[in-house]
Amino acid sequence: MSGENRRPAAWLLPVIVMGVGAYFLYDAASRGTLKAAALSPVNWAGLGLMVAGLVCAFFKKPALKLAGVLACGIGAILVICL
């Protein structure tokens, strides 16, 4: 508002989320409560969609970025819910 050129701190929230996730992962590993998950073919397809969405996020065209976000969201639903 004052005309200053500031870079937005958009990196802060992902860093906090990753830090909290890493803490819970470390805590579960140290307690021995971590166990491997068996993935079904639907889960593998969801992981593939998430990777495809990540690749689309690096394109310059907004339509491809939107398609990547949608693919990543659908892939996450397939991995988590099914």
C-alpha positions as CSV (number, residue, x, y, z in Angstrom):
1,M,0.0,0.0,0.0
2,S,2.8,2.4,0.7
3,G,4.5,1.8,-2.6
4,E,7.3,-0.4,-1.3
5,N,8.4,-3.3,-3.3
6,R,8.1,-6.3,-1.1
7,R,8.3,-9.9,-1.9
8,P,5.3,-11.8,-0.6
9,A,6.2,-14.4,2.0
10,A,4.3,-17.1,0.1
11,W,7.0,-19.7,1.0
12,L,6.2,-19.5,4.7
13,L,3.1,-21.6,4.9
14,P,4.5,-24.6,2.9
15,V,7.6,-24.5,5.1
16,I,5.6,-24.6,8.3
17,V,3.4,-27.4,6.9
18,M,6.4,-29.5,5.9
19,G,8.1,-28.8,9.2
20,V,5.1,-30.1,11.1
21,G,4.8,-33.1,8.8
22,A,8.5,-33.9,9.3
23,Y,8.0,-33.7,13.1
24,F,5.1,-36.1,13.1
25,L,7.0,-38.5,10.8
26,Y,10.0,-38.4,13.1
27,D,7.8,-38.9,16.1
28,A,6.0,-41.9,14.6
29,A,9.3,-43.4,13.5
30,S,10.9,-43.0,16.9
31,R,7.9,-44.6,18.7
32,G,7.8,-47.5,16.2
33,T,4.2,-46.9,15.2
34,L,5.1,-46.4,11.5
35,K,4.0,-49.3,9.3
36,A,4.1,-49.7,5.5
37,A,0.8,-49.2,3.6
38,A,-0.2,-51.7,0.9
39,L,-1.2,-49.8,-2.2
40,S,-3.9,-51.0,-4.6
41,P,-3.8,-50.4,-8.3
42,V,-6.2,-47.4,-7.8
43,N,-3.7,-45.9,-5.3
44,W,-0.9,-46.3,-7.8
45,A,-3.0,-44.6,-10.5
46,G,-3.6,-41.8,-8.0
47,L,0.1,-41.4,-7.5
48,G,0.6,-41.3,-11.2
49,L,-2.0,-38.5,-11.6
50,M,-0.3,-36.5,-8.8
51,V,3.0,-36.8,-10.6
52,A,1.4,-35.7,-13.9
53,G,-0.1,-32.8,-12.1
54,L,3.2,-31.8,-10.7
55,V,4.8,-31.9,-14.2
56,C,2.0,-29.7,-15.6
57,A,2.6,-27.2,-12.9
58,F,5.9,-26.2,-14.5
59,F,4.3,-25.2,-17.8
60,K,3.8,-21.5,-18.5
61,K,0.2,-21.7,-19.9
62,P,-2.5,-21.1,-17.2
63,A,-4.7,-23.7,-18.7
64,L,-2.0,-26.4,-18.3
65,K,-1.4,-25.2,-14.7
66,L,-5.1,-25.5,-13.9
67,A,-5.2,-29.0,-15.5
68,G,-2.2,-29.9,-13.3
69,V,-3.9,-28.7,-10.1
70,L,-7.0,-30.7,-11.0
71,A,-5.0,-33.8,-11.8
72,C,-3.1,-33.5,-8.6
73,G,-6.3,-33.1,-6.6
74,I,-8.0,-36.1,-8.2
75,G,-4.9,-38.1,-7.7
76,A,-4.8,-37.2,-4.0
77,I,-8.4,-38.3,-3.6
78,L,-7.6,-41.6,-5.3
79,V,-4.7,-42.2,-3.0
80,I,-6.4,-41.2,0.2
81,C,-10.0,-42.2,-0.1
82,L,-9.9,-45.4,-2.3
